[in-house]
Amino acid sequence: MTSAITHGLFHLAIKTADLPRTLAFWVGVMGLREVARPDFGYPGAWLACGHPGGQAIVHVYAGGPALGDAGHVPSGTGAIDHVSLSCSGYHAHIARFRAAGLEWREFLVPGTTLWQLFVYDPSGVQLELTFEGAAEDGAPPDMSPARSYRAGRSFFDPSCYPSLSILQRSGAIPDETA
């Protein structure tokens, strides 16, 4: 008999009312790349880690299947507080958030060398980006009251998510198609 083993997170799926804005965040700010997606008969995207061969870790769907029972796309993470991603380039991520006009929070995990950034995607899904601080250059997380992450306190502002084309025209993110 085979053992029951959990190997890790395969992907997360996000419902969105604004597919272009969601792609602008995940591709333009977070650095994922769009990969081939089966034709499910409704709009969406599969997004993979930026490195070659990176698996699709975010599935986005829009249109009818994204609608909840009330007939509108829900937002936020509900009972899930956040999704954590393993990252590198702490200060480069902050520079991207700043260039995109996004709010973020910072945290230093007590008793560890882990640094964290918290940011929301356009659908209100809170992300925790976790970094090995010993491998990062620059100053550690800003733990001042205005910048430090506090569990349970939302700072989500849906009005601050520009489109990918606006970010590319401003030079805030690279145009990967050029």
RAGIHU-V189331 format. One record per residue. N is the residue number from 1. RES is the residue in one small letter. PHI is phi as a letter, one per 30 degrees, with the letter a starting at -180 (* if undefined). OMEGA is omega in degrees with one decimal (NA if undefined). NEAR is the number of other ideal C-beta (glycine too) atoms within 8 Angstrom. Layout:
# RAGIHU-V189331
<<N & RES & PHI & OMEGA & NEAR> <N & RES & PHI & OMEGA & NEAR>>
This chain:
# RAGIHU-V189331
<<1 & m & * & -179.5 & 2> <2 & t & d & 177.2 & 3> <3 & s & d & 174.5 & 4> <4 & a & d & -175.4 & 4> <5 & i & b & 171.0 & 4> <6 & t & c & -175.0 & 4> <7 & h & c & -179.4 & 3> <8 & g & k & 179.6 & 4> <9 & l & d & 179.4 & 5> <10 & f & d & 173.2 & 5> <11 & h & a & 170.3 & 10> <12 & l & b & -179.2 & 9> <13 & a & c & -177.4 & 8> <14 & i & b & 172.8 & 12> <15 & k & d & -179.9 & 12> <16 & t & b & 172.7 & 14> <17 & a & c & -175.2 & 9> <18 & d & b & -176.9 & 8> <19 & l & e & -179.9 & 11> <20 & p & d & 179.9 & 8> <21 & r & d & 178.8 & 12> <22 & t & d & 176.4 & 16> <23 & l & d & 177.9 & 14> <24 & a & e & 179.6 & 17> <25 & f & d & -172.5 & 13> <26 & w & d & 179.4 & 13> <27 & v & d & -173.7 & 14> <28 & g & d & -177.4 & 13> <29 & v & c & -175.8 & 13> <30 & m & d & 174.8 & 9> <31 & g & i & 173.8 & 7> <32 & l & d & 179.2 & 12> <33 & r & b & 179.4 & 11> <34 & e & d & 179.0 & 9> <35 & v & b & -178.5 & 8> <36 & a & e & -179.2 & 4> <37 & r & b & 176.2 & 10> <38 & p & e & 178.1 & 4> <39 & d & d & -179.9 & 4> <40 & f & d & -179.3 & 8> <41 & g & i & 175.5 & 3> <42 & y & b & -175.9 & 10> <43 & p & d & 177.7 & 6> <44 & g & l & 179.7 & 12> <45 & a & a & 169.5 & 10> <46 & w & c & -176.1 & 13> <47 & l & b & -175.6 & 15> <48 & a & c & 173.6 & 12> <49 & c & e & -174.0 & 8> <50 & g & d & -177.2 & 7> <51 & h & d & -177.6 & 5> <52 & p & e & 178.7 & 3> <53 & g & i & -179.4 & 4> <54 & g & d & -177.2 & 9> <55 & q & d & 176.3 & 8> <56 & a & d & -177.1 & 10> <57 & i & c & 178.3 & 13> <58 & v & b & 173.7 & 12> <59 & h & c & -179.5 & 13> <60 & v & c & 174.1 & 15> <61 & y & b & -174.9 & 14> <62 & a & b & 178.6 & 14> <63 & g & i & -175.4 & 9> <64 & g & e & -178.2 & 5> <65 & p & d & 179.7 & 8> <66 & a & d & -178.2 & 11> <67 & l & d & 175.6 & 8> <68 & g & d & 179.7 & 8> <69 & d & e & -179.2 & 3> <70 & a & d & 178.1 & 4> <71 & g & i & 175.8 & 5> <72 & h & b & -178.7 & 7> <73 & v & d & 177.4 & 11> <74 & p & d & 176.1 & 7> <75 & s & b & -179.7 & 7> <76 & g & i & -176.8 & 9> <77 & t & c & 177.9 & 10> <78 & g & h & -179.1 & 5> <79 & a & d & 176.1 & 4> <80 & i & d & -177.6 & 6> <81 & d & d & -179.0 & 6> <82 & h & a & 173.7 & 10> <83 & v & c & -177.8 & 10> <84 & s & c & 177.9 & 8> <85 & l & c & 175.4 & 9> <86 & s & d & -173.2 & 4> <87 & c & b & 169.1 & 10> <88 & s & b & -177.4 & 7> <89 & g & i & -176.4 & 8> <90 & y & e & -176.4 & 13> <91 & h & d & 174.6 & 10> <92 & a & d & 176.0 & 7> <93 & h & d & 178.3 & 11> <94 & i & d & 179.2 & 10> <95 & a & d & 177.4 & 8> <96 & r & d & 178.4 & 13> <97 & f & d & -179.2 & 13> <98 & r & d & -179.0 & 8> <99 & a & d & -179.5 & 10> <100 & a & d & 179.9 & 14> <101 & g & i & -178.1 & 6> <102 & l & c & 172.3 & 11> <103 & e & d & 175.6 & 9> <104 & w & a & 175.2 & 9> <105 & r & b & -176.4 & 12> <106 & e & b & -179.5 & 14> <107 & f & a & 174.6 & 12> <108 & l & c & -176.1 & 11> <109 & v & d & -176.6 & 8> <110 & p & e & 175.6 & 4> <111 & g & i & 179.8 & 3> <112 & t & b & 173.2 & 5> <113 & t & c & -177.5 & 6> <114 & l & d & 174.0 & 10> <115 & w & c & -179.2 & 16> <116 & q & b & 170.5 & 14> <117 & l & b & 176.8 & 17> <118 & f & b & -179.5 & 13> <119 & v & a & 177.3 & 12> <120 & y & c & 170.9 & 11> <121 & d & d & -175.4 & 11> <122 & p & d & 178.3 & 12> <123 & s & c & 178.1 & 12> <124 & g & i & 176.9 & 11> <125 & v & d & -179.6 & 12> <126 & q & d & 178.5 & 14> <127 & l & c & 171.8 & 13> <128 & e & c & 177.2 & 11> <129 & l & c & -174.7 & 12> <130 & t & c & -175.1 & 10> <131 & f & b & 170.5 & 14> <132 & e & d & -174.5 & 9> <133 & g & e & -179.5 & 11> <134 & a & d & -179.4 & 5> <135 & a & c & -177.0 & 6> <136 & e & c & 174.6 & 12> <137 & d & c & 173.8 & 3> <138 & g & j & -175.8 & 5> <139 & a & d & 176.1 & 4> <140 & p & d & -179.6 & 5> <141 & p & e & 177.3 & 10> <142 & d & d & -176.9 & 7> <143 & m & c & 176.8 & 8> <144 & s & d & -177.5 & 6> <145 & p & e & -177.7 & 4> <146 & a & d & -173.4 & 4> <147 & r & c & -173.9 & 8> <148 & s & d & 176.5 & 12> <149 & y & d & 175.0 & 8> <150 & r & b & -179.1 & 6> <151 & a & e & 176.5 & 5> <152 & g & i & 179.7 & 3> <153 & r & c & -179.1 & 5> <154 & s & d & 173.3 & 4> <155 & f & b & -177.7 & 7> <156 & f & d & 176.1 & 8> <157 & d & b & -175.3 & 6> <158 & p & d & -176.6 & 8> <159 & s & d & -174.3 & 4> <160 & c & c & -177.5 & 8> <161 & y & c & 179.5 & 10> <162 & p & d & 177.8 & 9> <163 & s & d & 178.9 & 8> <164 & l & e & -178.1 & 11> <165 & s & d & 177.7 & 7> <166 & i & d & 179.3 & 9> <167 & l & d & -179.5 & 15> <168 & q & d & 179.2 & 12> <169 & r & d & -178.5 & 6> <170 & s & d & -177.4 & 7> <171 & g & i & -179.2 & 5> <172 & a & d & 177.0 & 9> <173 & i & b & -179.7 & 12> <174 & p & d & 173.8 & 5> <175 & d & c & -175.4 & 6> <176 & e & d & -178.1 & 6> <177 & t & d & -176.6 & 3> <178 & a & d & NA & 4>>
